[in-house]
Every structure is written in structure tokens, then in C-alpha cells.
Amino acid sequence: MNNYLNTNYNLNDKETVSVIDELPLWSAPFGLKLLEKIKYLKNITVLDIGSGLGFPLFEVAMRLGNTCKLYGIDPWEAAVERIKTKIAIYDLRNVEIIASVAENIPLPDNSVDLIFSNNGLNNVDDIKVVLNECRRISKVGSQLVFTYNTDKTMQEFYSVFEELLRERNMLNEIESMKKHIYKKRKPVEEYIQLLNASGYYINEISHYEFAYRFVDGIAMINHFLIKLAFIDSWKEMIPEEKKTDFFAELVQRLNRLAQSKGFIKLTIPFAVIDCERARE
């Protein structure tokens, strides 16, 4: 059934407006490169790991059309409910959302032709289990393509952070910082090993980067993305009795860095890994 003539959107409706203007700037650069690598075919079954609030799942669903069936999986309950609202407004008939962790994907063996993930695989609890699940549900030759920001992410910030820790002889905290970076942003070489061990053949690894610029440290530390996604993990590394003084000094150092360079730049390098399930 064709519904493309049904375009009577109410631009004064709060839910419609909230759906139109919500794509996070953070995920867009990764997602645009991911969209370039996906193989668009008719009559395929697709899974998005870490579907979040629906990008790029909905974009892929619209590009593939109704001959395809797409699933999004995410344990974030509020996001799952949000996605359901979008599905109704976008009038998508080919998308189903699964509220679950990727370590336990409720899809049959050998049933999926394409798995993609936009900064999702690096946030799972057990990447080895997830990759084994991907192999289980995938057909031989099926595509797995995903993005993630690499271990040099925001190195401009982390160099200042580590320098201050070192000056204060906070060696345990430096180790905590390194463990945090490793947990979220493993080296590409380690992903290669994990993928090969899970039965995947790597076709291509592409590297890109983008950057955020801020006028000073105050602006950076108060940016919503920083407060939403990063600052809690930074705070957890610092003992409670030292937090106030430490972060005050950290911001001052970032301010001085901005003054000398004209701005603060946070570079976000990322990789797109395109691979396929090999034969047993």
C-alpha cells in the first residue's frame, strides 16, 4: 500500500515537532559514514544493535522499503517507548523494536542478512558474547557493519586531565582513566581479533574524524553532550573529597589552553568496520 500522499503533518503538534528536531549532532557524523557502507538490497532481514532513539535505523528502513524487515534492539526502555511514537508518525510498516540486551538476541539462527550498529557495539557489556550472537543469527555472507569512536577520542582533553592527575600524584586515578578509555574504546586491532575469532571476515576498515570547538573550558564542561555522556565517568575517577578542587583547576587549565590557541578543540576519530560472516 502506498501512503506517500498522506503528508498532512501538523507542525503545531508537540509530538510531531519533537520527532522532527531531535537527531543528536553526536551520532550524525558516524551515521552518515555508516549509511555509505550498508548494502541496500530488497527482501532482506536487518538488525540494528543499540537502536537508541531511532537513528540511523529509521533512515535505513526508509531506504530499504517494505520488502525488508528491520529490527532494532536496545535495553533502554524510555528510548524503546520513544521509538514507538516515531514509528507511528513516520508510518513505518517494516520496523519492530526489541527491548533487550544484545547478548541475548531473540531472533532465529541464520535469519539475518544485515546487522549494523552506530556506536552501539562499543557500549555492550560483553562484546564477545554479542559477536557470537551476531554470528548465530546471521546467514553466511551476511554483512556486519558498525562504527565506533577510537581510543584517541578527545585526546586534547584527556592529556590535560592526565597531566593534572600526574602533578597531584594521583596514579590510581590515571589507571582508572586508562581502564575507562579501554572499556569504551578498544584499539582497532583488538576488534579485528574479536571479529576473526567470532567467524567474521573483514572487508574494509575506514578511518574518519570530526571535531568540536569551544570558546573555553567553561563552555566545554557545560555543553549538554558533555554533561549527558561524559562528565559522570570523569567524576567517578576522582575521590569525592577532591572533586571540587580538581575540576575547578581542570577548567582553569582548559581556559588557559583556549586562550593560547583561540579555542578548545576536541577531536573525535572513529572507524567504520565492514565485514561479513564467513563459512563455518
C-alpha positions in Angstrom: 0.0 0.0 0.0 1.3 3.5 -0.9 1.0 6.1 1.8 3.2 8.8 0.3 0.3 11.1 -0.4 -0.6 11.2 3.3 1.5 14.3 4.2 -0.9 16.2 6.4 1.6 16.7 9.2 0.5 19.1 12.0 3.6 21.2 12.6 1.9 22.6 15.7 1.6 19.1 17.2 4.2 18.7 20.1 4.9 15.0 19.3 5.5 15.7 15.6 7.8 18.6 16.3 9.8 16.6 18.9 10.3 13.8 16.3 11.4 16.2 13.6 14.0 18.1 15.7 15.9 15.6 17.8 18.7 14.0 15.8 21.8 14.2 18.0 24.7 16.0 16.5 27.0 13.5 18.1 25.7 10.4 16.3 25.2 12.1 12.9 28.9 12.0 11.6 29.2 8.3 12.5 25.8 7.5 11.0 26.4 9.3 7.7 29.5 7.2 7.0 27.7 4.0 8.2 24.9 4.7 5.7 27.5 4.8 2.9 28.8 1.3 3.7 25.5 -0.5 4.0 24.5 -2.8 1.1 20.9 -1.9 0.2 19.1 -4.9 -1.1 15.4 -5.9 -1.4 13.8 -8.8 0.6 16.3 -8.8 3.5 16.1 -9.1 7.2 18.1 -6.5 9.2 19.1 -5.8 12.8 20.3 -2.5 14.3 22.2 -3.1 17.6 21.8 -0.2 20.0 18.9 1.4 18.1 18.6 4.2 20.7 16.2 6.8 19.6 16.0 5.6 16.0 18.9 6.9 14.1 20.0 5.5 11.7 17.5 2.7 12.0 14.6 4.6 10.5 16.7 6.1 7.7 17.8 2.6 6.7 14.2 1.3 7.0 13.0 4.0 4.6 15.8 3.4 2.1 15.2 -0.3 2.1 11.4 -0.1 1.8 8.7 -2.5 2.7 10.1 -5.7 1.1 12.5 -5.7 4.0 12.0 -6.4 7.7 14.1 -4.4 10.2 14.6 -5.0 14.0 16.1 -2.6 16.4 17.4 -3.9 19.8 18.1 -1.8 22.8 17.6 -2.3 26.6 16.9 1.5 27.1 13.2 1.3 27.9 12.5 5.0 27.6 14.1 5.0 24.1 12.0 2.0 23.1 8.8 3.8 24.0 10.0 6.9 22.2 10.8 4.9 19.0 7.2 3.5 19.0 5.9 7.1 18.8 8.2 7.8 15.9 7.2 4.6 14.1 3.6 5.8 14.2 4.4 9.3 13.0 6.8 8.1 10.2 4.2 5.5 9.3 6.8 2.7 9.1 5.4 -0.7 8.5 8.7 -2.6 8.3 10.3 -1.9 11.7 10.0 -3.8 15.0 11.7 -2.8 18.3 13.1 -5.4 20.7 13.6 -4.3 24.3 16.6 -6.5 25.2 20.4 -6.6 25.5 22.4 -7.6 22.5 23.9 -10.5 24.5 20.6 -12.2 24.0 19.0 -11.5 20.6 15.6 -13.2 20.3 15.9 -14.0 16.6 16.3 -17.4 14.9 19.6 -18.9 13.8 20.7 -18.0 10.2 17.9 -15.5 9.7 19.5 -12.1 9.3 21.1 -10.6 6.1 22.5 -7.4 7.6 23.5 -6.2 11.0 24.6 -2.6 11.6 25.4 -0.6 14.7 26.1 3.1 15.1 28.3 3.5 18.2 26.4 0.6 19.8 28.8 -2.4 19.9 31.3 -0.4 22.0 28.7 0.1 24.7 27.6 -3.5 25.2 28.6 -5.4 28.4 30.2 -8.4 26.8 31.4 -7.8 23.2 32.5 -11.4 22.7 29.0 -12.8 23.6 27.4 -10.2 21.3 29.6 -11.0 18.3 28.8 -14.7 18.9 25.1 -13.9 18.9 25.6 -11.9 15.6 27.2 -14.9 14.0 24.4 -17.2 15.3 21.5 -15.2 13.8 23.4 -14.2 10.6 23.3 -16.0 7.3 26.7 -17.0 5.7 27.9 -14.0 3.7 25.7 -11.5 5.6 27.1 -8.0 6.3 28.0 -6.7 9.7 29.0 -3.0 9.6 29.5 -0.8 12.6 31.0 2.5 13.8 32.8 3.4 17.0 35.0 6.3 18.2 38.5 5.1 18.8 40.9 5.3 21.8 42.2 8.7 20.7 38.8 10.4 21.2 39.1 13.8 22.9 42.8 13.3 23.4 43.2 17.1 23.8 41.0 16.9 26.9 42.5 13.7 28.3 46.0 15.0 28.0 45.1 17.9 30.3 43.2 15.6 32.6 46.1 13.2 32.9 48.7 15.9 33.3 46.8 17.3 36.3 46.4 13.8 37.8 50.1 13.2 37.4 51.0 16.5 39.0 48.9 15.6 42.0 50.4 12.1 42.2 47.0 10.5 41.6 48.4 7.4 39.9 45.5 5.1 40.7 43.2 7.6 39.1 45.4 7.6 36.0 44.9 3.9 35.8 41.2 4.3 36.2 41.2 6.8 33.3 43.1 4.3 31.1 40.7 1.5 32.0 37.7 3.6 31.2 39.1 4.5 27.8 39.9 0.9 27.1 36.5 -0.4 28.1 34.6 2.0 25.8 37.1 2.5 23.0 39.2 -0.6 22.4 42.0 -0.4 19.8 41.0 -1.3 16.2 43.5 -4.2 16.3 41.6 -5.8 19.1 38.3 -5.5 17.2 40.0 -7.3 14.3 40.9 -10.2 16.6 37.5 -10.4 18.2 35.7 -10.4 14.8 38.0 -13.0 13.4 37.5 -15.2 16.4 33.8 -14.8 16.1 33.8 -16.0 12.5 33.8 -12.7 10.6 35.9 -11.8 7.6 36.8 -8.1 7.4 36.3 -6.4 4.1 37.2 -2.9 4.9 38.2 -0.6 7.8 37.8 3.1 7.1 39.0 5.9 9.4 37.5 9.4 9.8 37.3 12.2 12.3 35.4 15.3 13.2 35.9 17.8 16.0 34.0 20.0 18.4 35.3 23.5 19.2 34.5 25.6 22.3 35.5 29.1 23.2 36.8 28.0 26.6 36.7 25.3 29.3 33.6 26.6 30.9 31.7 26.3 27.7 33.0 22.8 27.1 32.2 21.4 30.5 28.7 22.9 30.4 27.9 21.6 26.9 24.8 19.3 27.1 26.6 16.4 25.3 29.5 16.5 27.7 27.2 16.6 30.8 25.0 13.9 29.4 27.5 11.4 28.1 31.0 12.1 29.6 31.3 14.1 32.8 29.8 11.4 35.1 32.6 9.0 34.1 35.2 11.7 34.7 33.7 12.5 38.1 33.7 8.8 39.1 37.5 8.7 38.7 38.1 11.4 41.3 37.6 10.9 45.1 34.7 12.8 46.5 36.7 15.0 48.8 38.9 16.1 45.8 36.3 16.6 43.2 35.5 20.3 43.7 39.1 21.5 43.8 40.2 19.1 41.0 37.6 20.2 38.5 38.0 23.8 39.3 41.7 23.6 38.4 40.9 21.4 35.4 38.5 24.1 34.0 41.1 26.8 34.6 43.7 24.8 32.6 41.3 24.3 29.8 40.5 28.1 29.9 44.2 28.8 29.6 44.5 26.4 26.7 41.7 28.1 24.9 43.3 31.5 25.5 46.6 30.4 24.0 45.1 28.6 21.0 42.0 30.7 20.5 39.6 27.8 21.3 39.4 24.3 22.7 39.3 21.5 20.1 38.1 18.0 20.9 38.9 15.6 18.1 36.7 12.5 17.6 38.4 9.9 15.4 36.3 7.0 14.5 36.3 3.8 12.5 33.8 2.1 10.3 34.3 -1.7 10.2 32.7 -3.6 7.3 32.8 -7.3 7.5 30.8 -10.5 6.6 30.1 -13.8 8.2 32.4 -16.4 7.0 31.6 -20.0 6.4 32.0 -22.4 9.3 
